[in-house]
């Protein structure tokens, strides 16, 4: 006896799933792809290669020091301000004078042959060099100076180098009168060393006045 249940037409069962799959593909293709942000496009390598700002290094160069004083002119064109000429027996008095001049305001630079001459140097050459390297000369005129031939040589050498220079050769009379002063120095004003300070202050002021003319 034939069954009364009707079976679907051939191919109708497989058509429905195919239609669903086709619809899914159409929907998938119809969707626009999302745009990636610029941050998503960067790769780890790109991110790490971008330089990071670093603080500027501190300036380690030393501060500019003031320019040294011009040594080609003025006071600093010579090594000494004063060359002190004296007899050997008056070394103590000469040292006292030099100590006063060097420690007073202005710090005068003094040459004292028995203290500052180069060991092994020729005595005459050292004296000539010291006189030519000094702006002023102080002649410590004492009884010992008058009787010492070497002191007379110092005096003549000082006068012969720059005889017309005013105020550069300063006779300091100590223990003698003006009448006993060497004849070569009588045309010059001298400092009287009989005062309480031995004439040291007057010598200093005379040297400073001359140095002011060099500025």
N, CA and C of each residue as an Amber inpcrd file, in Angstrom:
protein
   645
   0.8850000  -1.1620000   0.0000000   0.0000000   0.0000000   0.0000000
   0.9120000   1.1970000   0.0000000   0.6780000   2.0950000  -0.9050000
   1.5610000   3.2460000  -1.0440000   1.3360000   4.1820000   0.0930000
   2.4930000   4.7680000   0.5980000   2.4390000   5.6830000   1.7490000
   1.8170000   6.9880000   1.3200000   1.0400000   7.5790000   2.1900000
   0.3640000   8.8460000   1.8920000   1.2560000  10.0600000   2.1470000
   2.4760000   9.8400000   2.8230000   3.4120000  10.9520000   3.1390000
   4.1680000  11.3410000   1.9120000   4.0860000  12.6870000   1.6060000
   4.7490000  13.1630000   0.3770000   6.1790000  13.5460000   0.6820000
   7.0960000  13.2060000  -0.1480000   8.5380000  13.5320000   0.0430000
   8.8490000  14.7910000  -0.7310000   9.7300000  15.5860000  -0.2740000
  10.1010000  16.8390000  -0.9730000  10.6590000  16.5570000  -2.3200000
  10.5320000  17.5880000  -3.1830000  11.0590000  17.4380000  -4.5490000
  12.5520000  17.3530000  -4.5070000  13.0540000  16.5810000  -5.4790000
  14.5280000  16.4430000  -5.4730000  15.1760000  17.8120000  -5.5960000
  16.2750000  18.0590000  -4.8180000  17.0710000  19.2950000  -4.8500000
  16.5510000  20.4060000  -3.9910000  15.3090000  20.2790000  -3.4640000
  14.7760000  21.3660000  -2.6470000  15.4470000  21.4600000  -1.2820000
  15.9610000  20.3280000  -0.7290000  16.5990000  20.3350000   0.6050000
  17.9570000  21.0020000   0.5590000  18.7000000  20.8540000  -0.5310000
  20.0600000  21.4230000  -0.6100000  20.0600000  22.8610000  -1.0690000
  18.9610000  23.3740000  -1.6370000  18.9230000  24.7290000  -2.1630000
  18.8850000  25.7550000  -1.0470000  18.2070000  25.4520000   0.0450000
  18.0990000  26.4200000   1.1230000  19.4210000  26.7260000   1.7880000
  20.2490000  25.7500000   2.1540000  21.5720000  26.0770000   2.7370000
  22.4340000  26.8590000   1.7730000  22.3660000  26.5810000   0.4730000
  23.1900000  27.3240000  -0.4980000  22.7510000  28.7710000  -0.5640000
  21.4300000  28.9740000  -0.4970000  20.9640000  30.3630000  -0.5120000
  21.4550000  31.1290000   0.7100000  21.4550000  30.4770000   1.8690000
  21.9590000  31.1290000   3.0790000  23.4450000  31.4780000   2.9560000
  24.2390000  30.5570000   2.4020000  25.6870000  30.7910000   2.2640000
  25.9330000  31.9440000   1.3020000  25.1210000  31.9870000   0.2060000
  25.2950000  33.0690000  -0.7560000  24.9550000  34.4060000  -0.1240000
  23.9070000  34.4150000   0.6900000  23.5740000  35.6640000   1.3820000
  24.7000000  36.1180000   2.3250000  25.3300000  35.1590000   3.0050000
  26.4400000  35.5070000   3.9540000  27.6100000  36.1230000   3.2120000
  27.9530000  35.5270000   2.0080000  29.0550000  36.0900000   1.2060000
  28.7280000  37.4950000   0.7120000  27.4730000  37.7100000   0.3260000
  27.0930000  39.0310000  -0.1570000  27.2020000  40.0830000   0.9430000
  26.7640000  39.6730000   2.1570000  26.8620000  40.6330000   3.2730000
  28.3200000  40.9250000   3.6280000  29.1490000  39.8530000   3.5710000
  30.5630000  40.0220000   3.9160000  31.2610000  40.9260000   2.9250000
  30.9070000  40.7580000   1.6420000  31.5590000  41.5730000   0.6180000
  31.0530000  43.0030000   0.6160000  29.8220000  43.1820000   1.0550000
  29.2520000  44.5340000   1.0390000  29.7710000  45.4030000   2.1740000
  30.4040000  44.8380000   3.2060000  30.9320000  45.5930000   4.3490000
  32.2720000  46.2290000   3.9800000  32.4500000  47.5600000   4.3030000
  33.7110000  48.2520000   4.0260000  34.7070000  47.9690000   5.1450000
  35.9610000  47.7330000   4.7950000  36.9670000  47.4880000   5.8550000
  37.2130000  48.7550000   6.6840000  37.3800000  48.5600000   7.9400000
  37.6570000  49.6750000   8.8380000  39.0620000  50.2090000   8.5880000
  39.1720000  51.5720000   8.6290000  40.4900000  52.1840000   8.4620000
  41.2750000  52.0810000   9.7640000  42.5440000  51.7730000   9.6220000
  43.4130000  51.6660000  10.8020000  43.9030000  53.0620000  11.1590000
  43.9550000  53.3050000  12.4270000  44.4680000  54.6020000  12.8760000
  45.9650000  54.6690000  12.6430000  46.4690000  55.8920000  12.6530000
  47.9090000  56.0630000  12.3820000  48.7570000  55.3700000  13.4280000
  48.2010000  55.2950000  14.6640000  48.9820000  54.6200000  15.7070000
  49.0330000  53.1340000  15.4710000  47.9720000  52.5650000  14.8160000
  47.9800000  51.1350000  14.5630000  48.9280000  50.7790000  13.4370000
  49.1850000  51.7300000  12.5290000  50.1070000  51.4480000  11.4380000
  51.5470000  51.3840000  11.9160000  51.8730000  52.0560000  13.0710000
  53.2630000  52.0790000  13.5380000  53.6510000  50.7120000  14.0580000
  54.7680000  50.2840000  13.6610000  55.3140000  49.0170000  14.1380000
  56.1580000  49.2870000  15.3670000  56.4420000  48.2690000  16.1560000
  57.3050000  48.4730000  17.3280000  58.6410000  49.0830000  16.9630000
  59.1650000  48.6660000  15.7860000  60.4660000  49.1980000  15.3780000
  60.3680000  50.6800000  15.1020000  59.2160000  51.0980000  14.4960000
  59.0450000  52.5160000  14.1880000  58.9390000  53.3370000  15.4510000
  58.1970000  52.8290000  16.4230000  58.0380000  53.5540000  17.6730000
  59.3560000  53.7060000  18.3980000  60.1550000  52.6890000  18.4220000
  61.4120000  52.7510000  19.1630000  62.4510000  53.5930000  18.4600000
  62.2910000  53.7540000  17.1240000  63.3100000  54.5090000  16.4040000
  63.0920000  56.0010000  16.4870000  61.9030000  56.4330000  16.9130000
  61.6640000  57.8690000  16.9990000  62.4710000  58.4380000  18.1500000
  63.2470000  59.5130000  17.9090000  64.1160000  60.0410000  18.9750000
  63.3080000  60.6760000  20.0780000  63.7640000  60.4750000  21.2840000
  63.1080000  61.0840000  22.4350000  63.9070000  62.3110000  22.8240000
  63.2270000  63.3990000  23.1190000  63.9710000  64.6140000  23.4760000
  64.7370000  64.4100000  24.7720000  66.0130000  64.8390000  24.7540000
  66.8540000  64.7180000  25.9440000  67.2360000  66.1080000  26.3930000
  67.4010000  66.2920000  27.6780000  67.7660000  67.6220000  28.1720000
  69.1080000  68.0450000  27.6200000  69.2190000  69.3230000  27.3230000
  70.4790000  69.8390000  26.7730000  71.5650000  69.6900000  27.8140000
  72.7630000  69.2660000  27.3870000  73.8530000  69.1120000  28.3580000
  74.2680000  70.4440000  28.9280000  74.6460000  70.4230000  30.1790000
  75.0910000  71.6510000  30.8180000  76.4120000  72.0820000  30.2220000
  76.5820000  73.3840000  30.1220000  77.8220000  73.9240000  29.5680000
  78.9380000  73.7180000  30.5660000  79.8850000  72.8640000  30.2010000
  80.9910000  72.5620000  31.1030000  82.2200000  73.3940000  30.8190000
  82.1300000  74.3020000  29.8290000  83.2970000  75.1190000  29.5280000
  83.5100000  76.1120000  30.6550000  84.7830000  76.3660000  31.0110000
  85.0380000  77.2760000  32.1190000  84.6420000  78.6970000  31.7740000
  84.2760000  79.4250000  32.7870000  83.9190000  80.8210000  32.5630000
  85.1180000  81.5780000  32.0460000  84.8400000  82.4870000  31.1230000
  85.9390000  83.2340000  30.5300000  86.6070000  84.0790000  31.5950000
  87.9010000  83.9320000  31.6570000  88.6510000  84.7110000  32.6180000
  88.9600000  86.0690000  32.0340000  89.1060000  87.0810000  32.8990000
  89.4150000  88.3970000  32.3840000  90.7210000  88.3970000  31.6230000
  90.7580000  89.1870000  30.5890000  91.9700000  89.2630000  29.7800000
  93.1160000  89.7930000  30.6220000  94.3330000  89.1920000  30.5070000
  95.4750000  89.6760000  31.2720000  95.8300000  91.0920000  30.8620000
  96.3990000  91.8220000  31.7800000  96.7760000  93.1930000  31.4920000
  97.8430000  93.2220000  30.4250000  97.7630000  94.1890000  29.5430000
  98.6960000  94.2990000  28.4280000 100.0990000  94.5280000  28.9650000
 100.9990000  93.5970000  28.6770000 102.3670000  93.6730000  29.1740000
 103.3060000  94.3350000  28.1800000 102.7900000  94.8330000  27.0630000
 103.6460000  95.4260000  26.0380000 103.8300000  96.9200000  26.2250000
 103.0970000  97.5320000  27.1610000 103.2140000  98.9650000  27.3600000
 102.9520000  99.2950000  28.8050000 103.2480000 100.5480000  29.1900000
 102.9730000 100.9950000  30.5360000 103.8950000 100.3770000  31.5730000
 103.3740000 100.3010000  32.7630000 104.1720000  99.8020000  33.8960000
 104.6840000  98.3860000  33.6560000 103.8560000  97.5500000  33.0160000
 104.1970000  96.1330000  32.8980000 105.1290000  95.8320000  31.7310000
 105.6260000  96.8740000  31.0690000 106.5760000  96.6520000  29.9830000
 107.9740000  96.3280000  30.5100000 108.1870000  96.5410000  31.8050000
 109.4760000  96.2130000  32.4200000 109.2510000  95.2890000  33.6110000
 110.2690000  94.5520000  33.9460000 110.1470000  93.5340000  34.9900000
 110.0570000  94.1260000  36.3930000 110.6790000  95.2800000  36.6050000
 110.7370000  95.8650000  37.9480000 110.3070000  97.3340000  37.9040000
 109.7910000  97.7920000  39.0360000 109.4910000  99.2150000  39.1860000
 110.7210000  99.9750000  39.6630000 111.5090000  99.3310000  40.5210000
 112.6570000 100.0020000  41.1390000 113.8510000  99.0550000  41.1740000
 115.0110000  99.6010000  40.8480000 116.2820000  98.9020000  41.0990000
 116.9990000  99.6690000  42.2070000 117.2760000  99.0050000  43.3090000
 117.9040000  99.6400000  44.4660000 119.4070000  99.3890000  44.4100000
 120.1730000 100.4720000  44.3470000 121.6380000 100.3900000  44.3090000
 122.1800000 100.8040000  45.6730000 123.0760000 100.0050000  46.2260000
 123.5750000 100.2490000  47.5770000 124.9250000  99.5750000  47.7430000
 125.5930000  99.9230000  48.8230000 126.8520000  99.2510000  49.1420000
 126.5620000  97.9650000  49.9010000 127.5410000  97.0660000  49.8870000
 127.3260000  95.7770000  50.5460000 127.1430000  95.9350000  52.0400000
 127.7960000  96.9280000  52.6370000 127.6650000  97.1020000  54.0840000
 126.3170000  97.7060000  54.4800000 125.5930000  98.2050000  53.4920000
 124.2610000  98.7770000  53.7630000 123.1300000  97.8340000  53.3550000
 123.4320000  96.5520000  53.2810000 122.4230000  95.5860000  52.8560000
 121.2100000  95.5970000  53.7790000 121.4030000  95.7070000  55.0850000
 120.2750000  95.6920000  56.0320000 119.3450000  96.8800000  55.7770000
 119.9170000  98.0620000  55.5480000 119.0950000  99.2450000  55.2730000
 118.3780000  99.1030000  53.9270000 119.0600000  98.5100000  52.9560000
 118.4400000  98.3040000  51.6430000 117.2750000  97.3160000  51.7410000
 117.4580000  96.2660000  52.5200000 116.3850000  95.2960000  52.7120000
 115.1800000  95.9340000  53.4040000 115.4330000  96.8300000  54.3590000
 114.3480000  97.5220000  55.0490000 113.5760000  98.4030000  54.0670000
 114.3090000  99.0990000  53.2020000 113.6660000  99.9410000  52.1990000
 112.8250000  99.1080000  51.2380000 113.3920000  98.0160000  50.7440000
 112.6750000  97.1570000  49.8000000 111.4340000  96.5550000  50.4450000
 111.5530000  96.1380000  51.6980000 110.3940000  95.5660000  52.3910000
 109.2750000  96.5880000  52.5040000 109.6310000  97.8270000  52.7770000
 108.6130000  98.8890000  52.8760000 107.9430000  99.1110000  51.5260000
 108.7160000  99.1860000  50.4580000 108.1630000  99.4750000  49.1360000
 107.3070000  98.3250000  48.6090000 107.7240000  97.1020000  48.8770000
 106.9930000  95.9430000  48.3540000 105.7100000  95.6740000  49.1290000
 105.6690000  96.0380000  50.3910000 104.4880000  95.7470000  51.2080000
 103.5050000  96.9130000  51.2450000 103.8790000  98.0560000  50.7330000
 102.9950000  99.2160000  50.7470000 101.9530000  99.0950000  49.6480000
 100.8460000  99.8530000  49.7280000  99.8260000  99.8010000  48.6740000
 100.4430000 100.0810000  47.3020000 100.0700000  99.2790000  46.3570000
 100.6600000  99.3840000  45.0170000 101.6290000  98.2550000  44.7410000
 102.1650000  97.6460000  45.8280000 103.0460000  96.4940000  45.6770000
 104.1810000  96.7100000  44.6860000 105.0400000  97.6960000  44.9350000
 106.1210000  98.0140000  44.0150000 107.0770000  96.8260000  43.8780000
 107.4750000  96.5580000  42.6630000 108.3770000  95.4370000  42.3670000
 109.8160000  95.9400000  42.4060000 110.6010000  95.3790000  43.3130000
 111.9660000  95.8630000  43.5310000 113.0020000  94.8220000  43.1120000
 114.1210000  95.3290000  42.6170000 115.2750000  94.4730000  42.3340000
 116.3780000  94.8400000  43.3190000 116.8540000  93.8440000  44.0440000
 117.9630000  93.9970000  44.9760000 119.0270000  92.9920000  44.5440000
 120.1700000  93.4850000  44.1320000 121.1160000  92.6080000  43.4500000
 121.5530000  91.4160000  44.2940000 121.8720000  91.6510000  45.5460000
 122.3400000  90.5400000  46.3790000 121.2280000  89.5360000  46.6810000
 119.9950000  89.9170000  46.4460000 118.8630000  89.0150000  46.6700000
 118.3350000  88.4130000  45.3770000 118.2940000  89.2120000  44.2990000
 117.5670000  88.8160000  43.0980000 118.4390000  88.4770000  41.8930000
 119.7320000  88.6910000  41.9680000 120.5910000  88.3780000  40.8270000
 120.6260000  86.8700000  40.5900000 120.8110000  86.4880000  39.3310000
 120.8520000  85.0680000  38.9800000 122.1650000  84.4500000  39.4350000
 122.1380000  83.3970000  40.2330000 123.3860000  82.7560000  40.6550000
 124.1970000  82.2970000  39.4400000 125.4930000  82.6120000  39.4500000
 126.3560000  82.2400000  38.3300000 126.4330000  83.2920000  37.2470000
 125.5570000  84.3160000  37.3160000 125.5810000  85.3770000  36.3070000
 126.7260000  86.3350000  36.5550000 127.1520000  87.0230000  35.5080000
 128.2030000  88.0210000  35.6340000 127.6570000  89.2430000  36.3700000
 128.4040000  89.7520000  37.3360000 127.9080000  90.8210000  38.1980000
 127.5790000  92.0660000  37.3830000 128.4830000  92.4650000  36.4990000
 128.2470000  93.6760000  35.7100000 127.0520000  93.4900000  34.7770000
 126.9660000  92.3290000  34.1400000 125.8560000  92.0630000  33.2290000
 124.5290000  92.0450000  33.9700000 124.5290000  91.4520000  35.1630000
 123.2990000  91.4060000  35.9520000 122.8470000  92.8060000  36.3420000
 123.7920000  93.6640000  36.7070000 123.4430000  95.0340000  37.0730000
 122.8660000  95.7840000  35.8820000 123.5270000  95.7000000  34.7160000
 123.0350000  96.3980000  33.5260000 121.6460000  95.9090000  33.1390000
 121.4280000  94.6070000  33.2330000 120.1150000  94.0470000  32.9060000
 119.0540000  94.5340000  33.8730000 119.3990000  94.5950000  35.1700000
 118.4390000  95.0480000  36.1750000 118.0920000  96.5220000  35.9760000
 119.0650000  97.3520000  35.6560000 118.8050000  98.7710000  35.4360000
 117.9220000  98.9940000  34.2200000 118.2010000  98.2650000  33.1370000
 117.3980000  98.4260000  31.9180000 116.0070000  97.8140000  32.0650000
 115.8260000  96.9090000  33.0320000 114.5310000  96.2540000  33.2430000
 113.7200000  96.9290000  34.3330000 114.1880000  98.0690000  34.8400000
 113.4960000  98.7830000  35.9170000 113.0970000 100.1770000  35.4370000
 111.9490000 100.6350000  35.8980000 111.4870000 101.9730000  35.5430000
 112.2720000 103.0440000  36.2930000 112.5210000 102.8140000  37.5870000
 113.1890000 103.8140000  38.4200000 114.3930000 103.1820000  39.1130000
 115.2860000 104.0460000  39.5650000 116.4700000 103.5860000  40.3040000
 116.5820000 104.3970000  41.5820000 116.8080000 103.7350000  42.6830000
 117.0270000 104.3990000  43.9550000 118.4750000 104.1640000  44.3550000
 119.2060000 105.2570000  44.5540000 120.6040000 105.1860000  44.9870000
 120.6560000 105.4690000  46.4730000 120.9730000 104.4600000  47.2570000
 121.0550000 104.6140000  48.7040000 122.4450000 105.1730000  49.0270000
 122.5220000 106.5140000  49.1260000 123.8040000 107.1840000  49.2990000
 124.1470000 107.2580000  50.7820000 125.1800000 106.5390000  51.1740000
 125.6550000 106.4830000  52.5620000 127.1780000 106.6850000  52.5520000
 127.7890000 106.8260000  53.7190000 129.2600000 106.8870000  53.7360000
 129.8910000 105.6480000  53.0940000 129.2500000 104.4910000  53.2820000
 129.7680000 103.2850000  52.6510000 129.6220000 103.3290000  51.1360000
 128.5590000 103.9310000  50.6380000 128.3480000 104.0640000  49.1850000
 129.4360000 104.9390000  48.5740000 129.8130000 106.0480000  49.2730000
 130.7520000 107.0130000  48.7250000 132.1650000 106.4340000  48.5720000
 132.5240000 105.5100000  49.4130000 133.8800000 104.9820000  49.3790000
 133.9990000 103.6640000  48.6170000 132.9030000 103.1980000  48.0500000
 132.9050000 101.9090000  47.3460000 132.9650000 102.1530000  45.8390000
 134.0380000 101.7470000  45.1520000 134.1460000 101.9410000  43.7040000
 133.0110000 101.2610000  42.9250000 132.5620000 100.1290000  43.4340000
 131.4690000  99.4360000  42.7480000 130.1760000 100.2540000  42.7890000
 129.9240000 100.9550000  43.8950000 128.7390000 101.8010000  44.0040000
 128.8280000 102.9710000  43.0280000 130.0290000 103.5330000  42.8420000
 130.1760000 104.6040000  41.8600000 129.8750000 104.0900000  40.4570000
 130.2970000 102.8500000  40.1770000 129.9850000 102.2530000  38.8820000
 128.4660000 102.0930000  38.7120000 127.7780000 101.6660000  39.7470000
 126.3190000 101.5400000  39.6850000 125.6730000 102.8940000  39.3890000
 126.1390000 103.9270000  40.0830000 125.5840000 105.2590000  39.9000000
 125.7860000 105.7490000  38.4690000 127.0130000 105.6220000  37.9530000
 127.3020000 106.0910000  36.6000000 126.5290000 105.2840000  35.5590000
 126.3900000 103.9980000  35.8020000 125.6420000 103.1590000  34.8720000
 124.1690000 103.5630000  34.8430000 123.6110000 103.8660000  36.0050000
 122.2090000 104.2860000  36.0790000 122.0030000 105.6140000  35.3590000
 122.9400000 106.5440000  35.5100000 122.8110000 107.8550000  34.8740000
 123.0650000 107.7840000  33.3750000 123.9190000 106.8770000  32.9470000
 124.2640000 106.8220000  31.5230000 123.1910000 106.1520000  30.6720000
 122.3890000 105.3050000  31.2690000 121.3780000 104.5990000  30.4760000
 120.2980000 105.5550000  29.9860000 119.7650000 106.3920000  30.8950000
 118.7200000 107.3440000  30.5160000 118.9330000 108.6290000  31.3090000
 119.9440000 109.4060000  30.9120000 120.3030000 110.5770000  31.7200000
 119.2470000 111.6690000  31.7370000 118.3850000 111.7420000  30.6920000
 117.4000000 112.8240000  30.6150000 116.0620000 112.4580000  31.2490000
 115.9250000 111.2330000  31.7400000 114.6470000 110.7980000  32.3130000
 114.4070000 111.5060000  33.6360000 113.3140000 112.2270000  33.7060000
 113.0140000 112.9890000  34.9140000 112.3290000 112.1010000  35.9500000
 112.8350000 112.1430000  37.1600000 112.2110000 111.4240000  38.2590000
 112.4730000 109.9320000  38.2660000 113.3610000 109.4400000  37.4200000
 113.6060000 107.9980000  37.3740000 114.7670000 107.5770000  38.2520000
 115.7250000 108.4720000  38.4800000 116.8400000 108.1800000  39.3750000
 116.6750000 109.0290000  40.6300000 116.5400000 108.3460000  41.7710000
 116.1960000 109.0270000  43.0230000 117.3180000 108.8000000  44.0370000
 118.0980000 109.8260000  44.3570000 119.1130000 109.6750000  45.4030000
 118.4510000 109.7560000  46.7860000 118.7410000 108.7670000  47.6300000
 118.2600000 108.7590000  49.0080000 119.4740000 108.9360000  49.9160000
 119.5860000 110.0990000  50.5140000 120.7410000 110.4180000  51.3400000
 120.5160000 109.9050000  52.7540000 121.3710000 109.0200000  53.2080000
 121.2430000 108.4180000  54.5410000 122.5850000 108.5460000  55.2670000
 122.6080000 109.4240000  56.2520000 123.8310000 109.5840000  57.0540000
 124.8290000 110.5370000  56.4430000 124.4730000 111.2450000  55.4150000
 125.3640000 112.2450000  54.8240000 124.5640000 113.5090000  54.5200000
 125.2890000 114.6340000  54.4020000 124.6490000 115.8920000  54.0300000
 124.6190000 116.0220000  52.5120000 123.8650000 116.9900000  52.0630000
 123.7760000 117.1930000  50.6210000 125.1150000 117.6300000  50.0460000
 125.8820000 118.3410000  50.8180000 127.1890000 118.7980000  50.3360000
 128.1230000 117.6210000  50.0570000 127.9110000 116.4890000  50.7510000
 128.7670000 115.3190000  50.5580000 128.2950000 114.4250000  49.4190000
 127.1700000 114.7960000  48.8190000 126.6060000 113.9970000  47.7200000
 127.5400000 114.0280000  46.5160000 127.6860000 112.9400000  45.7890000
 128.5240000 112.9360000  44.5930000 128.1550000 114.0680000  43.6390000
 129.1430000 114.6260000  43.0120000 128.9120000 115.7830000  42.1510000
 127.9580000 115.4670000  41.0080000 127.9500000 114.2220000  40.5650000
 127.0540000 113.8190000  39.4590000 125.5810000 113.9060000  39.8390000
 125.2960000 113.9290000  41.1520000 123.9090000 113.9280000  41.6150000
 123.4530000 115.2790000  42.1560000 124.3150000 116.2560000  42.1670000
 123.9750000 117.5360000  42.7980000 122.9770000 118.3490000  41.9770000
 122.8150000 118.0080000  40.6940000 121.8340000 118.7170000  39.8740000
 120.4430000 118.1000000  40.0180000 120.3170000 117.0830000  40.8230000
 119.0510000 116.3810000  40.9960000 118.5190000 116.6130000  42.4100000
 117.1900000 116.6120000  42.5410000 116.5870000 116.6440000  43.8670000
 116.8130000 115.2880000  44.5350000 117.1350000 115.3180000  45.8050000
 117.3780000 114.0850000  46.5520000 116.3970000 113.9920000  47.7130000
 116.2690000 112.8110000  48.2490000 115.3920000 112.5540000  49.3940000
 116.2460000 112.5540000  50.6510000 115.8080000 113.3030000  51.6250000
 116.5280000 113.3800000  52.9010000 116.0950000 112.2140000  53.7760000
 117.0380000 111.3640000  54.1070000 116.7310000 110.1740000  54.8910000
 116.8060000 110.3750000  56.3820000 116.8580000 111.6100000  56.8440000
 116.9740000 111.8580000  58.2860000 115.6050000 111.9300000  58.9720000
 114.5460000 111.7890000  58.2240000 113.2150000 111.8320000  58.8190000
 112.8880000 110.5650000  59.5860000 111.7070000 110.5460000  60.2300000
 111.3290000 109.3820000  61.0550000 111.1940000 108.0910000  60.2620000
 110.8000000 108.2000000  58.9870000 110.6410000 106.9810000  58.1970000
 111.8180000 106.7410000  57.2630000 112.9080000 107.4860000  57.4740000
 114.1120000 107.2950000  56.6560000 113.9350000 107.7540000  55.2160000
 112.8810000 108.5240000  54.9470000 112.6290000 108.9950000  53.5850000
 111.9410000 107.9680000  52.7090000 111.5380000 106.8450000  53.2880000
 110.9470000 105.7620000  52.4850000 109.6370000 106.2040000  51.8210000
 108.8040000 106.9390000  52.5890000 107.5100000 107.3620000  52.0430000
 107.7100000 108.2930000  50.8490000 108.6660000 109.1830000  50.9480000
 108.9140000 110.1150000  49.8530000 109.4200000 109.3880000  48.6100000
 110.2360000 108.3860000  48.8120000 110.7080000 107.5720000  47.6840000
 109.5420000 106.8660000  47.0160000 108.6860000 106.2840000  47.8010000
 107.5210000 105.5770000  47.2620000 106.6340000 106.5150000  46.4480000
 106.3570000 107.7020000  46.9900000 105.4930000 108.6530000  46.2900000
 106.1240000 109.1070000  44.9780000 107.4300000 109.2860000  44.9660000
 108.1110000 109.7020000  43.7340000 108.0090000 108.6220000  42.6680000
 108.1550000 107.3630000  43.0670000 108.0610000 106.2610000  42.1020000
 106.6380000 106.1350000  41.5800000 105.6570000 106.2280000  42.4560000
 104.2650000 106.1110000  42.0310000 103.8780000 107.2350000  41.0730000
 104.3920000 108.4250000  41.3110000 104.0930000 109.5400000  40.4100000
 104.6310000 109.2670000  39.0060000 105.8260000 108.6970000  38.9620000
 106.3770000 108.3900000  37.6370000 105.5790000 107.2690000  36.9610000
 105.2030000 106.2470000  37.7140000 104.4680000 105.1310000  37.1210000
 103.1040000 105.5870000  36.5880000 102.5240000 106.5960000  37.1920000
 101.2350000 107.1010000  36.7100000 101.3590000 107.7400000  35.3350000
 102.5260000 108.2110000  35.0110000 102.7130000 108.8210000  33.6900000
 102.7780000 107.7720000  32.5860000 102.9110000 106.4970000  32.9450000
 103.0250000 105.4290000  31.9420000 101.6850000 104.9000000  31.5070000
 100.5930000 105.2530000  32.1720000  99.2720000 104.7000000  31.8620000
  98.7390000 105.2980000  30.5740000
